Every structure is written in structure tokens, then in C-alpha cells.
């Protein structure tokens, strides 16, 4: 357990690590290129290591040095045979490596933690089945462990439910250039977290593959395209930037976050206009953003495009005047924890008035008090509630090591806020 001490004042410059989402995607693209790729400023974290280790088991040499990965791509020729892959609680690793397993000749079993065994994967398995792959849940319940038995990926048309997670679509897009024929992906229903799909397309384009689109409902990848090895610089992580931008907001201080691109396709860069709407002053540069906190006011926001920022905004809203309503967030119930329920319980511990619905959360600015915060082994909760401790004495974070999932240096970085 770690106790967060309130800041006497806040005026700091913070540099954030590379993006977790970009690192996962570039690892996959680099593995499918033929030749050596170097991923610079990549995120070295628990989640990205699970993806790297999975690639190694598939016969792709991956070496890490400092904040870089060197990937010897095999052009899609993955090691055949039977393989077992463990991904911890990394949903991205589970989904991307499941799709990658469809390119192998053989049988792959993918498994994770107990929480991972509660995270749905049926839409991805159904999508693979439609493309000629034998893909199924070992227990027949639509959750991991999953088994992929394949002799390669056919082309064709497949439909995928976009409401639960955009990662199902991203996973299929990333492997689609290696299909035997053209591959068309049709999205059923509303697509959750579309910016993550835009990020996938951006990475694919950087490695030489074009995706044709019809709005956000249909995606076509022509056969014969191939990934080309790259020297790729991973941009900073907008999700991890949010905690330090929120620190400025709640303390009414000033924080400049570097290695962060406000114009990024990352959906979480949308936190800046939310903070402005709440009353903060924001300065944007090409590779930095600076926030000056002011008196905060409540807002109503559709958070579908930036689900990872729901905990950050909910904690920030606890210090705002009036009510903040976070809408269209139903898919958060299937993250590392049920984030809607967890936020409601932990905010209430701090004396915050909070209501939850099936797909929304309402937070009333309150007089916040100290509390021991249960993190449910969820990195986003740990980092978000730490921000409350910068203002309120007695905030203690249990299971603080869970931040290793996405930001191993978080606790050292947050110390840089102190004078």
C-alpha cells in the first residue's frame, strides 16, 4: 500500500513514456514484415512484454533494449506446431495474438488470469470462423482460454460486433494482409472506441498496408499487400499523460507534459478539451501540452471514444463544482475490472456522491476525504485515485504494483510533481 501526500503547490514538467496502444500494434506489424524493424520510444510494460513473448513463441525474434524493441519480422511465416500462450490480464495481447494464431499452421491455446477468463472474446472467434479458421472457447462459454486450429487465413467477408471492443476489429485488420484473398470486415452495430481503429490503420499504413473504408462500418484490405520493415518512433501515451494533466486541474497548479502530441489520433488526447470545458487553461505545442488548473465545473461528456480516461475524469470531477455525467461507457464493465462499479464504490469511500447506470456514471463534486482505495488489480484505477491524494490527505492506494501493466515508472514519475 502507498499513501499519497498532498502537494503544497504544483508546478512541474513531466515526460511520459511511449504509447501502449501503438507499441502493441507496431510489434504485430513489425513481426509480419520481412526483415528488421526497430521500435523507438516503445513502452516496456507488463502488457507489451506479454505481446513480445507471444511473438517469440510464434518464432519471431524480438529483443528489447532500453525503450526500444528490435523485431526480426518473418513475413508472416510463423513457427508451426502446438503452442501455449499466456497473456496475464492483457486484453490487447489476448486479442491480437489470437488473430495472429490464425496465420500459423497448427494449434494454439491462449489463456490468462482469472479476470481474463471473464472478458468476452466471442466476436473475434466468430470473425475468424467466418474466414475459415477453427476458433473456439475451450469451455464453450465465449471466454478464454481459447483454441485456434488453423492452416492459414482465407480471404472473404466477415462480420463483427463492434460494441464490446474495437480490439476485435483491430486484431483482424492487423493480420488481414496475410490472408489468401481480399478480406472485407463489416461492423455490426455501433463501433466502440473508434480512435483505436484509426490508430491501427495509421500503423498499418506506416508499415506499407492500406485499408479501404466505408465510414466506420466496412473495411477492405486487398490481397497481395505486405508489411515492410520500419524504423518507427512510438509517440507518447495520451492515457498516461492524463494523470498529470488532471493533477494540474485538481491542485489548481500548472503541469507541462512532454512527449505528448495534442493532435494525436489517440482518442485520449480528447482529455484536453474536456479540461478546458471544466475551466482549465490549456496550452498546446507540437509535442507537449500544459494545463493551468482553475476552479472546476461539472460537465456532461460522451466517453465512448476514450474509455481509459473514465477513471481519470471521474476522480477529477470529484473536485468540481456541480455534477459530471460520463455517458456511453457500458463496455467499461469488461475491462481489467468492472470500472463503472469499481469507481462507484471507491468514490463513495471518499465521500463523493456518485450514481451508476448500465452505461453511465454521474459524479457530484464533494468534500473529498481520505480513504483506502481498492484497485481491483486495475492499473487505471490506481493511477487515477492517486491524483485525489495530491489534494486530500489520507488517500492510500492498495495493490499499487498493478501500474506495471501500462506505466511501470508511474510512482517515480508522480514524485516529480513535488517541489
The 8 nearest C-alpha neighbors of each residue, nearest first, counted from 0:
[[1, 397, 396, 398, 399, 395, 2, 371],
 [0, 2, 396, 395, 3, 397, 399, 398],
 [3, 1, 395, 394, 396, 4, 0, 393],
 [4, 2, 388, 394, 395, 385, 389, 1],
 [3, 5, 389, 388, 392, 2, 6, 393],
 [6, 4, 389, 390, 388, 392, 391, 7],
 [5, 7, 8, 389, 417, 9, 4, 390],
 [8, 6, 5, 9, 417, 418, 390, 389],
 [9, 7, 6, 252, 10, 250, 418, 417],
 [10, 8, 252, 253, 416, 11, 6, 250],
 [9, 11, 253, 254, 252, 8, 416, 12],
 [10, 12, 254, 416, 9, 255, 13, 253],
 [11, 13, 255, 254, 256, 14, 10, 257],
 [14, 12, 256, 257, 255, 15, 11, 415],
 [15, 13, 257, 256, 258, 16, 12, 259],
 [14, 16, 258, 235, 240, 13, 257, 236],
 [17, 15, 235, 42, 236, 18, 14, 40],
 [18, 16, 235, 42, 41, 236, 40, 234],
 [236, 17, 19, 235, 21, 20, 234, 22],
 [18, 20, 22, 21, 42, 23, 17, 236],
 [21, 19, 23, 18, 22, 24, 195, 236],
 [20, 22, 24, 18, 23, 19, 25, 233],
 [21, 23, 19, 25, 20, 24, 41, 18],
 [24, 22, 26, 20, 21, 25, 47, 19],
 [25, 23, 21, 27, 26, 22, 28, 20],
 [24, 26, 28, 22, 27, 23, 29, 21],
 [27, 25, 29, 23, 24, 28, 22, 30],
 [26, 28, 30, 24, 25, 29, 31, 23],
 [27, 29, 25, 31, 30, 26, 24, 32],
 [30, 28, 32, 26, 31, 27, 72, 25],
 [29, 31, 72, 27, 28, 32, 26, 73],
 [32, 30, 75, 74, 28, 29, 72, 73],
 [33, 31, 226, 74, 72, 227, 29, 228],
 [32, 34, 74, 72, 73, 228, 227, 31],
 [35, 33, 72, 71, 228, 32, 36, 73],
 [34, 36, 71, 70, 228, 72, 37, 69],
 [37, 35, 229, 228, 70, 230, 29, 69],
 [36, 38, 69, 230, 68, 39, 231, 70],
 [37, 39, 231, 68, 67, 232, 41, 230],
 [38, 40, 232, 67, 41, 233, 231, 37],
 [41, 39, 66, 233, 17, 67, 232, 42],
 [42, 40, 17, 39, 67, 66, 233, 22],
 [43, 41, 17, 19, 44, 18, 22, 16],
 [44, 42, 47, 66, 41, 48, 45, 67],
 [45, 43, 405, 47, 46, 404, 42, 403],
 [44, 46, 404, 48, 47, 403, 49, 405],
 [47, 45, 49, 89, 404, 48, 44, 405],
 [46, 48, 50, 49, 44, 45, 23, 43],
 [49, 47, 51, 45, 50, 46, 52, 44],
 [50, 48, 52, 46, 47, 86, 51, 53],
 [49, 51, 53, 47, 92, 48, 52, 54],
 [52, 50, 48, 54, 53, 49, 47, 55],
 [53, 51, 55, 49, 54, 50, 48, 56],
 [52, 54, 50, 56, 55, 51, 84, 49],
 [55, 53, 57, 51, 59, 52, 56, 50],
 [54, 56, 59, 52, 58, 57, 53, 60],
 [57, 55, 53, 58, 54, 52, 59, 82],
 [58, 56, 54, 78, 55, 77, 59, 53],
 [57, 59, 78, 55, 56, 77, 60, 54],
 [58, 60, 55, 54, 57, 72, 30, 61],
 [61, 59, 71, 55, 70, 58, 62, 72],
 [62, 60, 70, 69, 55, 59, 71, 51],
 [63, 61, 69, 68, 70, 60, 64, 67],
 [64, 62, 68, 67, 69, 65, 61, 66],
 [63, 65, 67, 66, 68, 62, 69, 43],
 [64, 66, 67, 63, 43, 68, 40, 41],
 [67, 65, 40, 41, 64, 43, 42, 39],
 [66, 68, 39, 38, 41, 64, 65, 40],
 [69, 67, 63, 38, 62, 37, 70, 64],
 [68, 70, 37, 62, 61, 36, 63, 38],
 [71, 69, 61, 36, 35, 72, 60, 29],
 [72, 70, 35, 60, 34, 59, 61, 73],
 [71, 73, 30, 33, 32, 34, 31, 29],
 [72, 74, 33, 75, 76, 31, 30, 32],
 [75, 73, 33, 32, 31, 76, 72, 30],
 [74, 76, 31, 73, 77, 177, 32, 102],
 [75, 77, 73, 74, 78, 103, 102, 31],
 [78, 76, 57, 103, 58, 75, 79, 73],
 [77, 79, 58, 57, 76, 103, 80, 104],
 [80, 78, 104, 105, 103, 77, 81, 57],
 [79, 81, 105, 106, 104, 82, 78, 103],
 [82, 80, 106, 105, 107, 79, 83, 108],
 [81, 83, 107, 108, 106, 80, 84, 56],
 [84, 82, 108, 107, 109, 85, 81, 110],
 [83, 85, 109, 53, 108, 110, 82, 86],
 [86, 84, 110, 111, 109, 87, 83, 49],
 [87, 85, 111, 49, 89, 93, 88, 92],
 [88, 86, 111, 112, 89, 85, 115, 49],
 [89, 87, 115, 112, 111, 90, 86, 114],
 [90, 88, 92, 46, 91, 87, 86, 93],
 [89, 91, 93, 92, 88, 94, 115, 86],
 [90, 92, 94, 89, 93, 95, 166, 23],
 [93, 91, 50, 89, 95, 90, 94, 96],
 [94, 92, 90, 91, 96, 95, 97, 86],
 [93, 95, 97, 91, 92, 96, 170, 90],
 [94, 96, 170, 92, 98, 97, 93, 91],
 [95, 97, 99, 98, 93, 94, 92, 100],
 [98, 96, 94, 100, 99, 95, 93, 101],
 [97, 99, 95, 96, 100, 101, 170, 171],
 [98, 100, 96, 101, 97, 102, 174, 95],
 [101, 99, 97, 102, 103, 98, 96, 107],
 [102, 100, 99, 98, 103, 149, 151, 152],
 [101, 103, 151, 100, 99, 152, 104, 149],
 [104, 102, 100, 101, 77, 79, 151, 105],
 [103, 105, 150, 79, 149, 151, 80, 102],
 [104, 106, 80, 79, 81, 149, 148, 103],
 [105, 107, 148, 81, 147, 80, 82, 149],
 [106, 108, 82, 147, 146, 81, 83, 100],
 [107, 109, 146, 83, 145, 84, 82, 147],
 [110, 108, 84, 145, 144, 85, 83, 107],
 [109, 111, 144, 85, 143, 86, 84, 108],
 [112, 110, 87, 86, 85, 115, 88, 116],
 [111, 113, 115, 87, 114, 88, 116, 110],
 [112, 114, 116, 115, 111, 117, 88, 87],
 [115, 113, 117, 116, 112, 88, 118, 335],
 [116, 114, 112, 118, 117, 88, 113, 111],
 [115, 117, 143, 113, 114, 142, 118, 112],
 [118, 116, 114, 115, 142, 119, 113, 143],
 [117, 119, 115, 116, 333, 142, 120, 114],
 [120, 118, 142, 141, 121, 117, 333, 143],
 [119, 121, 142, 123, 122, 141, 124, 118],
 [120, 122, 141, 124, 123, 119, 125, 142],
 [123, 121, 125, 124, 120, 159, 160, 126],
 [124, 122, 126, 167, 125, 121, 120, 127],
 [123, 125, 121, 127, 126, 134, 122, 135],
 [126, 124, 128, 122, 123, 127, 121, 129],
 [125, 127, 123, 129, 124, 128, 157, 159],
 [126, 128, 130, 124, 129, 132, 125, 123],
 [127, 129, 132, 125, 130, 131, 126, 133],
 [128, 130, 126, 127, 131, 157, 125, 132],
 [131, 129, 127, 128, 153, 132, 154, 155],
 [130, 132, 128, 129, 153, 152, 127, 133],
 [133, 131, 128, 149, 127, 134, 130, 101],
 [132, 134, 148, 128, 147, 149, 135, 131],
 [135, 133, 147, 124, 146, 132, 128, 148],
 [136, 134, 146, 145, 124, 137, 147, 133],
 [135, 137, 145, 139, 141, 138, 142, 143],
 [136, 138, 145, 139, 144, 135, 146, 143],
 [139, 137, 140, 136, 144, 142, 141, 143],
 [138, 140, 136, 137, 141, 135, 142, 145],
 [139, 141, 138, 142, 136, 137, 143, 121],
 [140, 142, 121, 136, 139, 119, 120, 143],
 [143, 141, 119, 116, 120, 140, 136, 118],
 [144, 142, 145, 116, 110, 136, 115, 137],
 [143, 145, 110, 109, 137, 136, 142, 116],
 [146, 144, 136, 143, 137, 109, 135, 108],
 [145, 147, 108, 135, 107, 134, 137, 136],
 [146, 148, 134, 107, 106, 133, 149, 100],
 [149, 147, 106, 133, 105, 134, 107, 146],
 [150, 148, 132, 104, 151, 101, 105, 133],
 [149, 151, 104, 103, 105, 152, 102, 148],
 [152, 150, 102, 149, 101, 103, 104, 153],
 [151, 153, 178, 102, 101, 179, 130, 154],
 [154, 152, 179, 178, 130, 131, 180, 151],
 [153, 155, 180, 182, 181, 178, 179, 130],
 [154, 156, 182, 181, 183, 130, 153, 180],
 [157, 155, 183, 182, 184, 158, 154, 130],
 [156, 158, 184, 126, 129, 185, 183, 130],
 [159, 157, 185, 186, 184, 126, 187, 156],
 [158, 160, 186, 122, 187, 126, 161, 185],
 [159, 161, 187, 162, 122, 186, 188, 158],
 [162, 160, 190, 186, 189, 163, 191, 187],
 [161, 163, 191, 190, 189, 160, 164, 188],
 [162, 164, 330, 161, 191, 160, 165, 333],
 [165, 163, 166, 191, 162, 161, 167, 330],
 [164, 166, 167, 168, 191, 192, 161, 169],
 [167, 165, 169, 164, 168, 170, 94, 91],
 [168, 166, 123, 170, 165, 169, 164, 94],
 [167, 169, 166, 171, 170, 165, 172, 159],
 [170, 168, 166, 172, 171, 167, 196, 199],
 [171, 169, 95, 167, 173, 168, 172, 98],
 [172, 170, 168, 173, 169, 174, 175, 98],
 [171, 173, 169, 175, 170, 174, 168, 220],
 [172, 174, 170, 171, 175, 169, 28, 203],
 [175, 173, 171, 172, 176, 177, 99, 98],
 [174, 176, 172, 178, 177, 173, 171, 182],
 [177, 175, 178, 224, 174, 222, 225, 220],
 [178, 176, 175, 174, 179, 75, 152, 225],
 [179, 177, 152, 153, 154, 175, 180, 176],
 [178, 180, 153, 154, 152, 177, 222, 181],
 [179, 181, 154, 222, 178, 153, 182, 155],
 [182, 180, 222, 221, 154, 220, 155, 183],
 [181, 183, 154, 155, 220, 219, 156, 180],
 [182, 184, 219, 156, 218, 155, 157, 220],
 [185, 183, 218, 157, 217, 158, 156, 219],
 [184, 186, 217, 158, 216, 159, 157, 187],
 [187, 185, 216, 159, 161, 158, 160, 217],
 [186, 188, 160, 159, 161, 185, 158, 189],
 [187, 189, 161, 186, 160, 190, 162, 216],
 [188, 190, 162, 161, 191, 187, 186, 160],
 [189, 191, 161, 162, 193, 188, 192, 165],
 [192, 190, 162, 165, 193, 164, 161, 303],
 [191, 193, 304, 194, 303, 165, 195, 305],
 [192, 194, 196, 195, 191, 190, 304, 197],
 [195, 193, 197, 266, 196, 192, 265, 198],
 [194, 196, 198, 193, 197, 192, 199, 265],
 [197, 195, 199, 198, 193, 194, 169, 200],
 [196, 198, 194, 200, 195, 199, 201, 193],
 [197, 199, 195, 201, 196, 200, 194, 202],
 [200, 198, 196, 202, 197, 201, 169, 203],
 [199, 201, 203, 197, 198, 202, 204, 196],
 [200, 202, 198, 204, 199, 203, 197, 205],
 [203, 201, 205, 199, 204, 200, 198, 206],
 [204, 202, 200, 208, 206, 205, 201, 199],
 [203, 205, 208, 207, 201, 206, 202, 209],
 [206, 204, 202, 203, 207, 201, 208, 229],
 [205, 207, 203, 226, 227, 204, 208, 202],
 [206, 208, 204, 226, 205, 227, 203, 209],
 [209, 207, 204, 203, 224, 206, 226, 225],
 [210, 208, 204, 211, 203, 207, 220, 200],
 [211, 209, 220, 219, 212, 218, 200, 208],
 [210, 212, 219, 218, 220, 209, 213, 217],
 [213, 211, 218, 217, 214, 219, 210, 215],
 [212, 214, 217, 215, 216, 218, 211, 219],
 [213, 215, 216, 212, 217, 218, 211, 186],
 [214, 216, 217, 213, 212, 190, 186, 218],
 [215, 217, 186, 214, 185, 213, 218, 187],
 [216, 218, 185, 213, 184, 212, 215, 186],
 [219, 217, 212, 184, 183, 211, 185, 210],
 [218, 220, 183, 211, 210, 182, 212, 184],
 [221, 219, 210, 182, 181, 211, 183, 176],
 [220, 222, 181, 219, 223, 182, 224, 176],
 [223, 221, 181, 180, 224, 176, 220, 179],
 [222, 224, 225, 221, 176, 177, 180, 179],
 [225, 223, 176, 222, 208, 221, 226, 207],
 [226, 224, 176, 227, 208, 223, 207, 32],
 [225, 227, 32, 206, 207, 208, 31, 228],
 [228, 226, 32, 206, 207, 225, 229, 33],
 [229, 227, 36, 32, 34, 35, 29, 33],
 [230, 228, 36, 231, 227, 206, 37, 35],
 [229, 231, 37, 36, 38, 232, 228, 39],
 [232, 230, 38, 229, 39, 37, 233, 36],
 [231, 233, 39, 38, 40, 234, 230, 41],
 [234, 232, 40, 41, 17, 39, 231, 21],
 [233, 235, 17, 18, 232, 236, 258, 259],
 [236, 234, 17, 259, 18, 258, 16, 15],
 [18, 235, 237, 17, 239, 238, 16, 240],
 [236, 238, 240, 267, 239, 268, 235, 241],
 [239, 237, 241, 240, 236, 267, 308, 307],
 [238, 240, 241, 236, 237, 242, 15, 406],
 [241, 239, 237, 238, 242, 243, 236, 15],
 [240, 242, 244, 239, 238, 243, 245, 237],
 [243, 241, 245, 244, 240, 239, 246, 383],
 [244, 242, 246, 245, 241, 240, 247, 254],
 [243, 245, 241, 246, 247, 242, 290, 240],
 [244, 246, 248, 242, 243, 247, 241, 249],
 [247, 245, 243, 244, 248, 249, 386, 250],
 [248, 246, 252, 253, 292, 245, 244, 250],
 [247, 249, 292, 245, 251, 246, 250, 279],
 [248, 250, 246, 251, 247, 245, 315, 318],
 [249, 251, 252, 247, 248, 246, 390, 292],
 [292, 252, 250, 293, 248, 249, 247, 291],
 [253, 251, 247, 9, 250, 292, 291, 10],
 [252, 254, 291, 10, 247, 290, 9, 292],
 [255, 253, 11, 247, 290, 289, 10, 12],
 [254, 256, 289, 12, 288, 13, 11, 257],
 [257, 255, 13, 288, 287, 14, 12, 289],
 [256, 258, 287, 14, 259, 13, 286, 255],
 [259, 257, 235, 286, 14, 15, 287, 260],
 [258, 260, 235, 287, 286, 257, 261, 256],
 [259, 261, 286, 263, 262, 287, 285, 258],
 [260, 262, 263, 268, 259, 283, 288, 287],
 [263, 261, 260, 264, 268, 285, 265, 286],
 [264, 262, 265, 260, 261, 268, 266, 237],
 [263, 265, 266, 198, 194, 262, 197, 268],
 [266, 264, 263, 267, 268, 194, 237, 198],
 [265, 267, 194, 305, 268, 304, 269, 264],
 [266, 268, 269, 305, 237, 265, 238, 270],
 [267, 269, 270, 266, 237, 261, 265, 271],
 [270, 268, 267, 271, 266, 272, 273, 305],
 [271, 269, 273, 268, 272, 267, 274, 241],
 [270, 272, 274, 269, 273, 268, 275, 281],
 [273, 271, 275, 274, 270, 269, 276, 281],
 [274, 272, 276, 270, 275, 271, 277, 269],
 [273, 275, 277, 271, 276, 272, 279, 270],
 [276, 274, 279, 272, 278, 277, 273, 280],
 [275, 277, 273, 274, 278, 272, 298, 279],
 [276, 278, 296, 274, 295, 275, 279, 297],
 [279, 277, 275, 295, 276, 293, 294, 274],
 [280, 278, 275, 292, 293, 274, 291, 277],
 [279, 281, 291, 290, 275, 292, 278, 282],
 [282, 280, 290, 289, 279, 291, 283, 275],
 [281, 283, 289, 288, 290, 284, 280, 287],
 [284, 282, 288, 287, 261, 281, 289, 285],
 [285, 283, 287, 286, 288, 282, 261, 260],
 [284, 286, 260, 287, 283, 261, 262, 259],
 [285, 287, 260, 259, 284, 258, 257, 261],
 [288, 286, 257, 259, 284, 256, 260, 285],
 [287, 289, 283, 256, 282, 255, 284, 261],
 [288, 290, 255, 282, 254, 281, 256, 283],
 [289, 291, 281, 254, 253, 280, 244, 247],
 [292, 290, 253, 280, 252, 279, 247, 281],
 [251, 291, 293, 248, 279, 247, 252, 290],
 [294, 292, 251, 279, 278, 295, 248, 291],
 [293, 295, 278, 296, 292, 251, 319, 279],
 [296, 294, 319, 277, 278, 293, 320, 297],
 [297, 295, 320, 319, 277, 321, 278, 298],
 [296, 298, 323, 322, 321, 319, 320, 277],
 [299, 297, 323, 300, 324, 277, 296, 322],
 [298, 300, 324, 323, 325, 301, 297, 326],
 [299, 301, 325, 302, 326, 324, 298, 323],
 [300, 302, 326, 327, 303, 325, 299, 304],
 [303, 301, 305, 304, 306, 300, 326, 327],
 [302, 304, 327, 305, 192, 328, 301, 306],
 [303, 305, 192, 302, 266, 193, 306, 194],
 [306, 304, 267, 266, 302, 303, 307, 308],
 [307, 305, 308, 309, 303, 302, 304, 328],
 [306, 308, 305, 309, 238, 310, 379, 267],
 [309, 307, 311, 306, 310, 305, 312, 238],
 [308, 310, 312, 311, 306, 307, 313, 302],
 [311, 309, 313, 308, 312, 383, 380, 314],
 [312, 310, 383, 308, 314, 309, 313, 315],
 [311, 313, 315, 309, 314, 310, 316, 308],
 [312, 314, 310, 316, 315, 311, 309, 317],
 [315, 313, 317, 316, 312, 311, 310, 384],
 [316, 314, 312, 317, 313, 318, 311, 249],
 [315, 317, 319, 313, 318, 314, 312, 364],
 [316, 318, 364, 314, 315, 319, 365, 363],
 [317, 319, 364, 316, 315, 249, 365, 320],
 [320, 318, 295, 296, 364, 316, 297, 317],
 [319, 321, 296, 364, 297, 295, 318, 322],
 [322, 320, 297, 364, 363, 296, 319, 323],
 [321, 323, 363, 297, 362, 364, 324, 298],
 [322, 324, 297, 298, 362, 299, 361, 316],
 [323, 325, 361, 299, 360, 326, 300, 362],
 [326, 324, 360, 300, 359, 301, 299, 302],
 [325, 327, 359, 301, 328, 302, 300, 324],
 [326, 328, 303, 358, 301, 329, 359, 302],
 [329, 327, 358, 330, 326, 303, 331, 359],
 [328, 358, 330, 331, 327, 357, 332, 359],
 [329, 331, 332, 328, 163, 333, 164, 162],
 [332, 330, 333, 329, 334, 338, 328, 337],
 [331, 333, 337, 330, 338, 334, 329, 339],
 [334, 332, 331, 118, 330, 337, 336, 335],
 [333, 335, 336, 331, 332, 337, 338, 118],
 [336, 334, 377, 333, 88, 114, 337, 376],
 [337, 335, 334, 338, 377, 375, 333, 332],
 [338, 336, 332, 339, 340, 333, 341, 334],
 [337, 339, 341, 336, 340, 331, 332, 342],
 [338, 340, 342, 341, 337, 332, 343, 331],
 [339, 341, 343, 342, 338, 337, 344, 355],
 [342, 340, 338, 344, 343, 339, 337, 345],
 [341, 343, 345, 339, 344, 340, 346, 338],
 [342, 344, 340, 341, 346, 345, 353, 347],
 [345, 343, 341, 347, 342, 346, 340, 348],
 [346, 344, 348, 342, 347, 343, 372, 341],
 [345, 347, 349, 348, 351, 343, 344, 342],
 [346, 348, 351, 350, 349, 344, 345, 343],
 [349, 347, 345, 346, 350, 370, 344, 351],
 [348, 350, 368, 346, 347, 367, 351, 370],
 [351, 349, 347, 348, 367, 368, 352, 346],
 [352, 350, 347, 365, 346, 349, 353, 367],
 [353, 351, 363, 362, 347, 350, 365, 354],
 [352, 354, 362, 361, 343, 351, 363, 347],
 [355, 353, 361, 360, 362, 343, 356, 352],
 [356, 354, 360, 359, 361, 343, 353, 339],
 [357, 355, 359, 358, 360, 354, 339, 361],
 [356, 358, 359, 329, 355, 328, 339, 360],
 [357, 359, 329, 328, 327, 356, 326, 360],
 [360, 358, 326, 356, 325, 328, 355, 327],
 [359, 361, 355, 325, 354, 324, 356, 362],
 [362, 360, 324, 354, 353, 323, 325, 355],
 [363, 361, 353, 323, 322, 352, 316, 324],
 [364, 362, 322, 352, 321, 365, 353, 317],
 [363, 365, 317, 319, 318, 320, 321, 316],
 [366, 364, 351, 367, 317, 363, 318, 352],
 [367, 365, 368, 350, 351, 364, 318, 317],
 [366, 368, 349, 350, 365, 351, 391, 369],
 [369, 367, 349, 350, 391, 366, 370, 392],
 [368, 370, 393, 394, 392, 349, 391, 367],
 [371, 369, 394, 349, 372, 393, 348, 395],
 [370, 372, 395, 394, 396, 373, 397, 369],
 [371, 373, 396, 397, 395, 370, 345, 374],
 [372, 374, 397, 375, 371, 396, 345, 398],
 [373, 375, 376, 377, 381, 380, 372, 397],
 [376, 374, 377, 373, 336, 341, 398, 380],
 [375, 377, 374, 401, 378, 398, 335, 336],
 [378, 376, 375, 335, 374, 380, 379, 336],
 [377, 379, 402, 401, 381, 380, 382, 376],
 [380, 378, 382, 381, 377, 383, 310, 307],
 [381, 379, 383, 378, 382, 377, 374, 384],
 [382, 380, 378, 374, 379, 384, 383, 385],
 [381, 383, 385, 379, 380, 384, 378, 242],
 [384, 382, 311, 380, 385, 386, 381, 310],
 [383, 385, 386, 387, 381, 382, 380, 314],
 [384, 386, 382, 388, 383, 387, 381, 3],
 [385, 387, 384, 388, 389, 383, 246, 242],
 [388, 386, 384, 389, 385, 390, 391, 314],
 [389, 387, 391, 3, 394, 390, 385, 386],
 [388, 390, 5, 6, 387, 386, 4, 391],
 [391, 389, 5, 388, 387, 250, 6, 392],
 [390, 392, 388, 5, 387, 389, 369, 368],
 [393, 391, 369, 394, 5, 388, 4, 390],
 [392, 394, 369, 370, 395, 391, 2, 388],
 [395, 393, 369, 388, 370, 3, 2, 392],
 [394, 396, 2, 371, 1, 372, 393, 3],
 [395, 397, 372, 1, 0, 399, 371, 2],
 [398, 396, 0, 399, 373, 372, 374, 395],
 [399, 397, 400, 0, 401, 374, 376, 396],
 [398, 400, 401, 397, 396, 0, 381, 402],
 [401, 399, 402, 398, 403, 407, 378, 376],
 [400, 402, 378, 403, 399, 376, 404, 398],
 [403, 401, 378, 404, 400, 406, 407, 405],
 [404, 402, 407, 401, 406, 405, 45, 400],
 [405, 403, 45, 402, 46, 44, 401, 406],
 [404, 406, 44, 403, 402, 407, 46, 45],
 [407, 405, 403, 409, 408, 402, 404, 44],
 [406, 408, 403, 409, 402, 44, 405, 404],
 [409, 407, 411, 406, 410, 412, 403, 402],
 [410, 408, 412, 406, 411, 407, 413, 402],
 [409, 411, 413, 412, 408, 414, 407, 402],
 [412, 410, 414, 408, 409, 413, 415, 407],
 [413, 411, 409, 414, 410, 415, 408, 13],
 [412, 414, 415, 410, 411, 416, 409, 417],
 [415, 413, 416, 412, 411, 417, 410, 409],
 [416, 414, 413, 417, 412, 11, 13, 411],
 [415, 417, 414, 11, 413, 9, 418, 10],
 [416, 418, 415, 414, 6, 9, 8, 11],
 [417, 416, 9, 415, 8, 10, 11, 7]]
